[in-house]
Amino acid sequence: MNMPISRREAIRRTALGAAGLYLANSLPFRTWAATPTSKTTGKAKSVIQFWLWGGPSHLDTFDPKPDAGYDYAGPLKAIETNVKGSRICELLPLLAKQADKYSIIRSMTHGNNAHETAAYIMQTGRKSGEHEVYPCTGAVVSLYKGYDAGYTGLIPPYIVLTEPQGRFPEQGFLQAKYKPFATGGDPSASKFLVEGIVAQGITDEQQRDRRDLLHKLDTLEHVIPDNAAMKMLTKSQDDAYDMILGDGAKTFDLSSEKAALRDAYGRTKFGQSCLMARRLVEKGVPYITINSGFGWDSHKNNFPTLRRLVPELDRGLSTLLQDLSDHGLLESTIVCCYGEFGRTPKIDWGSPWNGGRGHHGKVFSVLVGGGGFKGGQIVGSSDAKGENVKSRPVYPQDLIGSMYTLLGIDTNATLPHPLGVEAHVLPGAADAIGSAGLLNEIMKS
């Protein structure tokens, strides 16, 4: 026979149930997943990925072919860098002065020419069209270097500045908490309105008043003050408000940076995103993506497009490399820059393309530096016209596996699959696109 309960006990049980439901569905509730096992050593602590969505032309950035003829080289010239024998496009003069801080892979290949599937390949290292959607690199890093691995930062461990970069669920079959937090907003604005953190038209004082009112109206914490679930809920609320009013909000406030440094990055959305990335690294965020946007898909008017985009990339990326170095962060921060593929070497001068380049997944270029990657090196080569790999093919899983290794993530580790399926961090031979191996030639021992 069930014993009757008091009104106070009924309220207590209801409160516990409500708190449990809230916590089970809130992002700050971090204890519900099993802690993954992985290596803990590694030179790198963070990754900053420049995602040039749309596919940048390798001939017009990091692999110029001045002797290939005008129909391939076009009007842009090659310039020397501060590393003997290394040349890049004339639109990258600032990066040319810092070539000793990064290496260029000129033989990246996967052979896929479709935006969505090529992006999936570059982000996961796996073939497209499988029945499973695997997590992207950032989600895997978030798994092994984020909350489950003891990350205590208020800022989510996987950040995208500023718009989502893909057309597939980046967390794949992992839980939603490994999905990146896309900030939205514009860091070059007078106030960086981070999505869900900083509200338009609401002052800090108004936010504090709202918090105080919430605490006055919240009677649950007074009914069960010593309950562990309620304490966790209160802690989650405090963390959220710290993101709005405390150290979290200060991280997204660029006004404390010197004006000269902000000018060096460029007072643009992209340039200030680069500066924001350095601040996030300082806060220990493991993975940051700077999404440059889809404008690199230069089917038409390739050269006017690149004369607008490449100088902005040159300014932001070169300043970031120097800024990281000045702050003693470059050795522990991997910086990588690429899109889903390159562009066709032969230029289409006819109408309506007017000097455009198409999709080209046979061979393209990637920039990598910091975090244990050597600087001043060239890996692999394309042929005389940049159409095919000439030497040392590099596949997406080679790059991703090298990054994992430098981060101390075991490339043989098994990912937690909701159905218990055996799924590894890197693809096995049957699922791999190629088998060239890790980038040992540019990884510091």
Legacy VTK file of the C-alpha trace (Angstrom):
# vtk DataFile Version 3.0
C-alpha trace
ASCII
DATASET POLYDATA
POINTS 445 float
0.000 0.000 0.000
1.376 3.405 -1.016
1.836 5.901 1.779
0.544 9.437 1.162
3.164 12.139 0.759
3.160 15.660 2.049
2.661 18.712 -0.149
6.276 19.690 0.500
7.521 16.273 -0.633
5.375 16.471 -3.787
6.909 19.828 -4.648
10.371 18.415 -3.999
9.819 15.435 -6.335
8.324 17.636 -9.050
11.310 19.940 -8.806
13.724 17.045 -9.138
11.911 15.799 -12.228
11.865 19.222 -13.845
15.529 19.772 -13.126
16.399 16.367 -14.512
14.547 16.999 -17.753
16.207 20.388 -18.124
19.668 19.022 -17.505
19.235 16.063 -19.805
18.577 18.422 -22.694
20.961 21.281 -21.898
24.344 21.699 -23.555
26.198 22.416 -20.316
25.221 19.016 -18.934
28.488 17.287 -19.735
28.430 14.025 -17.811
26.065 11.939 -19.910
28.584 10.529 -22.399
31.322 8.016 -21.696
34.768 9.563 -21.637
36.668 8.510 -24.795
40.111 7.036 -24.507
42.996 8.596 -26.410
46.642 9.479 -26.152
47.322 12.569 -24.097
50.647 13.681 -25.553
51.062 16.031 -28.489
52.662 19.335 -29.375
49.429 20.995 -30.456
46.668 22.219 -28.170
44.447 24.030 -30.679
43.643 24.161 -34.385
42.676 27.190 -36.461
41.223 26.073 -39.771
40.757 28.533 -42.621
37.927 27.090 -44.697
37.918 28.612 -48.203
34.468 27.355 -49.103
33.965 27.066 -52.850
37.497 25.959 -53.741
40.404 28.371 -54.266
42.568 28.222 -57.386
45.898 26.587 -56.528
47.596 28.200 -59.543
46.540 31.634 -58.319
47.567 31.127 -54.682
50.178 28.589 -53.510
51.223 26.747 -56.708
51.757 29.290 -59.516
52.782 28.024 -62.945
54.350 31.070 -64.679
55.853 28.921 -67.461
52.604 27.137 -68.352
51.408 29.853 -70.727
48.742 32.508 -70.450
45.830 30.067 -70.819
46.960 28.442 -67.575
48.925 31.055 -65.637
46.683 33.971 -66.537
47.658 37.581 -65.722
48.946 36.968 -62.167
52.673 36.661 -61.546
54.697 34.522 -59.138
56.823 36.159 -56.429
59.689 34.897 -54.292
59.145 34.177 -50.610
61.594 34.449 -47.725
62.345 30.750 -48.253
64.782 30.120 -51.080
63.217 28.368 -54.058
59.633 28.878 -52.896
57.300 31.093 -54.921
53.639 31.965 -54.462
51.127 34.286 -56.166
51.819 38.015 -56.263
48.531 38.627 -54.454
50.128 37.132 -51.311
53.050 39.495 -50.585
52.605 39.431 -46.796
52.530 35.644 -46.637
55.569 35.599 -48.910
57.487 37.326 -46.095
56.458 34.616 -43.617
56.964 31.430 -45.628
59.333 30.180 -42.931
56.331 29.865 -40.604
54.299 27.473 -42.763
54.628 24.665 -45.287
52.738 24.161 -48.539
51.310 20.842 -49.686
51.123 21.022 -53.483
49.920 17.477 -54.119
46.657 17.215 -52.182
44.246 15.005 -54.113
40.939 13.159 -53.848
39.519 13.372 -57.375
36.053 14.607 -56.410
34.651 17.693 -58.163
31.318 18.217 -56.332
31.148 20.830 -53.565
29.196 18.879 -50.941
30.918 15.534 -51.353
34.399 17.045 -51.722
33.813 19.131 -48.581
32.804 15.977 -46.718
35.967 14.221 -47.906
38.226 17.101 -46.853
36.498 17.488 -43.493
36.353 13.786 -42.567
39.034 12.040 -44.637
36.455 9.516 -45.860
34.774 8.602 -49.091
31.402 10.172 -49.700
28.260 8.136 -50.242
28.725 5.800 -47.275
25.640 4.826 -45.278
27.174 6.515 -42.227
27.846 10.251 -41.876
31.130 10.502 -39.972
32.095 13.444 -37.771
34.318 16.132 -39.246
37.784 16.908 -37.896
36.542 19.650 -35.579
33.930 17.375 -34.004
36.512 14.638 -33.403
38.855 17.164 -31.784
35.917 18.396 -29.685
35.296 14.802 -28.583
38.874 14.080 -27.547
39.925 17.563 -26.400
36.607 18.992 -25.244
34.336 18.495 -22.255
34.780 14.727 -22.095
38.533 15.209 -21.825
38.360 17.700 -18.979
37.968 20.938 -20.926
36.529 23.447 -18.466
36.222 26.537 -20.639
32.929 28.424 -20.756
33.285 28.868 -24.506
32.300 25.741 -26.489
35.300 23.653 -27.610
34.431 23.871 -31.331
33.747 27.362 -32.696
32.992 28.559 -36.233
33.562 32.197 -37.129
31.046 33.182 -38.173
28.713 31.101 -40.375
28.396 27.270 -40.509
30.897 25.950 -43.036
29.344 22.761 -44.375
26.322 21.177 -45.942
26.353 18.040 -43.823
25.924 17.570 -40.061
29.468 18.202 -38.836
29.008 16.043 -35.734
28.054 13.058 -37.917
26.771 10.172 -35.798
28.176 11.736 -32.618
25.881 13.490 -30.174
24.706 17.010 -30.940
26.997 18.554 -28.314
29.943 17.973 -30.684
28.388 20.162 -33.363
30.236 23.477 -33.771
28.923 26.665 -32.248
28.635 29.173 -35.103
28.882 32.672 -33.659
27.000 34.549 -36.360
27.393 38.305 -36.147
30.253 40.465 -37.361
33.380 40.866 -35.196
34.278 44.053 -37.076
31.074 45.770 -35.866
31.117 48.153 -32.890
29.668 45.302 -30.838
30.144 41.674 -31.858
26.625 40.248 -31.510
27.388 36.599 -30.875
24.411 34.360 -31.610
22.545 33.496 -28.421
24.996 35.390 -26.182
24.896 39.085 -26.997
21.444 40.486 -27.786
20.710 43.466 -29.990
19.464 46.490 -28.046
19.875 45.016 -24.540
22.428 46.583 -22.219
24.529 44.702 -19.672
22.558 46.381 -16.886
19.294 45.078 -18.356
20.795 41.592 -18.566
21.781 41.767 -14.885
18.281 42.918 -13.937
16.809 39.959 -15.855
19.156 37.564 -14.062
18.201 38.981 -10.660
14.504 38.702 -11.486
14.966 35.094 -12.605
16.608 34.198 -9.299
13.768 35.851 -7.362
11.119 33.937 -9.324
12.957 30.605 -9.199
11.639 28.921 -6.048
12.928 25.443 -6.901
16.449 26.186 -5.743
15.031 27.314 -2.392
12.918 24.161 -1.992
15.815 21.755 -2.685
18.978 23.807 -2.155
21.225 20.804 -1.436
20.103 18.655 -4.361
22.974 17.750 -6.707
20.881 18.110 -9.874
19.636 21.520 -8.806
23.176 22.635 -7.985
24.230 21.599 -11.485
21.316 23.526 -12.982
22.283 26.630 -11.007
25.903 26.219 -12.121
24.752 25.969 -15.763
22.767 29.195 -15.388
25.758 30.924 -13.821
27.984 29.742 -16.682
25.481 31.050 -19.225
25.420 34.473 -17.601
29.200 34.516 -17.414
29.172 34.060 -21.186
26.906 37.095 -21.427
28.351 39.348 -18.737
31.641 37.862 -17.514
34.886 36.460 -18.919
33.109 34.719 -21.789
31.663 37.994 -23.036
35.021 39.724 -22.633
36.617 37.167 -24.945
34.301 38.240 -27.764
34.908 41.927 -27.114
37.716 43.102 -29.405
37.713 46.678 -28.130
40.536 45.869 -25.715
42.901 45.050 -28.590
45.295 47.724 -29.824
43.963 49.717 -32.764
47.177 49.140 -34.747
46.797 45.367 -34.438
43.145 45.485 -35.464
44.151 47.592 -38.470
46.855 45.066 -39.390
44.282 42.267 -39.469
41.938 44.433 -41.534
38.750 46.027 -40.234
36.613 43.491 -42.079
34.454 40.597 -40.942
37.136 38.166 -42.101
40.085 40.097 -40.711
38.552 40.525 -37.266
37.531 36.858 -37.283
41.238 36.056 -37.578
41.960 38.212 -34.529
39.056 36.583 -32.699
40.584 33.178 -33.426
43.776 34.142 -31.613
41.762 35.225 -28.573
39.894 31.907 -28.581
43.205 30.030 -28.668
44.306 32.049 -25.642
41.184 30.780 -23.862
42.132 27.196 -24.691
39.444 26.513 -27.306
40.614 23.329 -29.100
39.167 23.902 -32.584
38.289 27.116 -34.400
37.157 27.395 -38.010
37.260 30.686 -39.882
34.742 30.284 -42.674
35.779 32.579 -45.509
32.498 31.980 -47.302
31.440 30.469 -50.624
32.931 33.222 -52.799
35.925 31.114 -53.881
33.769 29.263 -56.421
35.178 31.323 -59.284
33.563 29.785 -62.373
33.174 33.279 -63.771
35.579 36.209 -63.606
38.158 34.252 -61.625
40.754 37.014 -61.602
38.563 39.954 -60.484
37.211 37.643 -57.770
40.676 36.687 -56.557
41.944 40.262 -56.634
39.246 40.928 -54.036
39.514 37.769 -51.917
43.204 36.841 -51.890
44.581 40.135 -50.473
42.095 39.860 -47.599
43.255 36.281 -46.943
46.878 37.401 -47.188
46.363 40.152 -44.647
44.381 38.135 -42.114
46.379 34.896 -42.280
49.809 36.520 -42.272
48.915 38.767 -39.335
47.525 35.790 -37.424
50.723 33.775 -37.933
52.814 36.678 -36.633
50.401 37.421 -33.791
50.390 33.789 -32.636
54.182 33.792 -32.784
54.398 37.041 -30.791
52.142 35.547 -28.101
54.138 32.303 -27.926
51.175 30.320 -29.285
52.292 29.236 -32.765
54.190 26.160 -31.569
51.030 24.846 -29.887
48.495 25.954 -32.531
48.009 24.221 -35.871
47.036 26.668 -38.622
45.700 25.158 -41.843
44.162 26.748 -44.919
42.288 25.034 -47.767
38.970 24.509 -49.490
37.213 21.416 -50.765
39.281 21.301 -53.991
41.235 23.505 -56.397
40.269 25.033 -59.750
40.825 23.821 -63.293
44.299 24.900 -64.506
43.120 25.768 -68.002
41.242 29.058 -67.999
37.912 29.350 -69.815
38.095 32.756 -71.494
34.821 32.332 -73.386
31.425 33.774 -72.526
29.827 33.615 -70.016
32.861 32.491 -67.972
35.117 35.403 -68.911
38.288 33.941 -67.519
36.784 31.447 -65.090
38.098 28.207 -63.610
36.013 25.111 -62.839
36.204 22.519 -60.036
39.397 20.462 -59.809
39.879 17.690 -57.254
42.780 15.936 -59.008
45.403 18.132 -57.384
45.373 21.298 -55.274
47.227 23.035 -52.462
47.012 23.245 -48.671
48.894 25.539 -46.269
49.821 24.146 -42.835
51.911 25.592 -40.029
52.395 25.683 -36.276
51.496 23.068 -33.702
54.423 20.816 -34.588
54.436 21.321 -38.358
57.716 22.616 -39.753
57.840 25.859 -41.679
59.463 26.674 -44.996
58.828 23.278 -46.618
57.151 22.172 -49.846
55.452 18.763 -49.845
54.808 17.061 -53.167
54.301 18.709 -56.538
51.837 19.039 -59.368
52.809 18.674 -63.019
53.919 21.529 -65.286
50.367 22.867 -65.762
48.981 21.992 -62.340
46.623 19.380 -63.726
47.757 16.210 -61.928
49.937 15.055 -59.052
53.556 14.754 -60.120
55.115 13.553 -56.874
54.143 12.509 -53.351
50.325 12.402 -53.458
48.746 13.586 -50.207
45.209 12.503 -49.332
42.784 14.180 -46.923
43.176 11.424 -44.334
46.964 11.987 -44.401
46.517 15.626 -43.419
43.817 14.891 -40.843
45.781 11.992 -39.362
48.875 14.177 -39.056
46.851 16.824 -37.236
45.397 14.218 -34.871
48.867 12.876 -34.162
50.204 16.333 -33.311
47.184 16.868 -31.062
47.862 13.611 -29.261
44.723 11.898 -30.583
45.153 8.192 -31.236
44.410 7.626 -34.932
43.493 4.019 -34.119
40.940 5.026 -31.487
37.322 3.934 -31.795
34.617 6.574 -31.958
31.528 6.158 -29.723
28.796 5.016 -32.101
25.180 5.146 -30.857
24.510 1.667 -32.261
27.760 0.153 -31.076
29.187 -0.050 -34.597
32.990 -0.213 -34.729
33.978 3.170 -36.158
37.543 4.439 -36.103
38.951 7.946 -35.973
40.608 7.421 -39.371
39.256 5.225 -42.168
40.566 1.737 -42.729
42.099 0.679 -46.020
38.738 -0.214 -47.552
37.304 3.237 -46.802
40.408 5.315 -47.517
40.873 7.330 -50.699
44.650 6.791 -50.779
47.420 5.395 -48.624
50.380 7.792 -48.738
50.582 8.063 -44.932
51.278 10.788 -42.381
53.156 13.962 -43.296
56.318 12.884 -41.483
58.502 15.121 -43.663
56.976 18.267 -42.118
56.154 16.962 -38.641
58.738 17.857 -36.003
60.077 14.861 -34.111
LINES 1 446
445 0 1 2 3 4 5 6 7 8 9 10 11 12 13 14 15 16 17 18 19 20 21 22 23 24 25 26 27 28 29 30 31 32 33 34 35 36 37 38 39 40 41 42 43 44 45 46 47 48 49 50 51 52 53 54 55 56 57 58 59 60 61 62 63 64 65 66 67 68 69 70 71 72 73 74 75 76 77 78 79 80 81 82 83 84 85 86 87 88 89 90 91 92 93 94 95 96 97 98 99 100 101 102 103 104 105 106 107 108 109 110 111 112 113 114 115 116 117 118 119 120 121 122 123 124 125 126 127 128 129 130 131 132 133 134 135 136 137 138 139 140 141 142 143 144 145 146 147 148 149 150 151 152 153 154 155 156 157 158 159 160 161 162 163 164 165 166 167 168 169 170 171 172 173 174 175 176 177 178 179 180 181 182 183 184 185 186 187 188 189 190 191 192 193 194 195 196 197 198 199 200 201 202 203 204 205 206 207 208 209 210 211 212 213 214 215 216 217 218 219 220 221 222 223 224 225 226 227 228 229 230 231 232 233 234 235 236 237 238 239 240 241 242 243 244 245 246 247 248 249 250 251 252 253 254 255 256 257 258 259 260 261 262 263 264 265 266 267 268 269 270 271 272 273 274 275 276 277 278 279 280 281 282 283 284 285 286 287 288 289 290 291 292 293 294 295 296 297 298 299 300 301 302 303 304 305 306 307 308 309 310 311 312 313 314 315 316 317 318 319 320 321 322 323 324 325 326 327 328 329 330 331 332 333 334 335 336 337 338 339 340 341 342 343 344 345 346 347 348 349 350 351 352 353 354 355 356 357 358 359 360 361 362 363 364 365 366 367 368 369 370 371 372 373 374 375 376 377 378 379 380 381 382 383 384 385 386 387 388 389 390 391 392 393 394 395 396 397 398 399 400 401 402 403 404 405 406 407 408 409 410 411 412 413 414 415 416 417 418 419 420 421 422 423 424 425 426 427 428 429 430 431 432 433 434 435 436 437 438 439 440 441 442 443 444
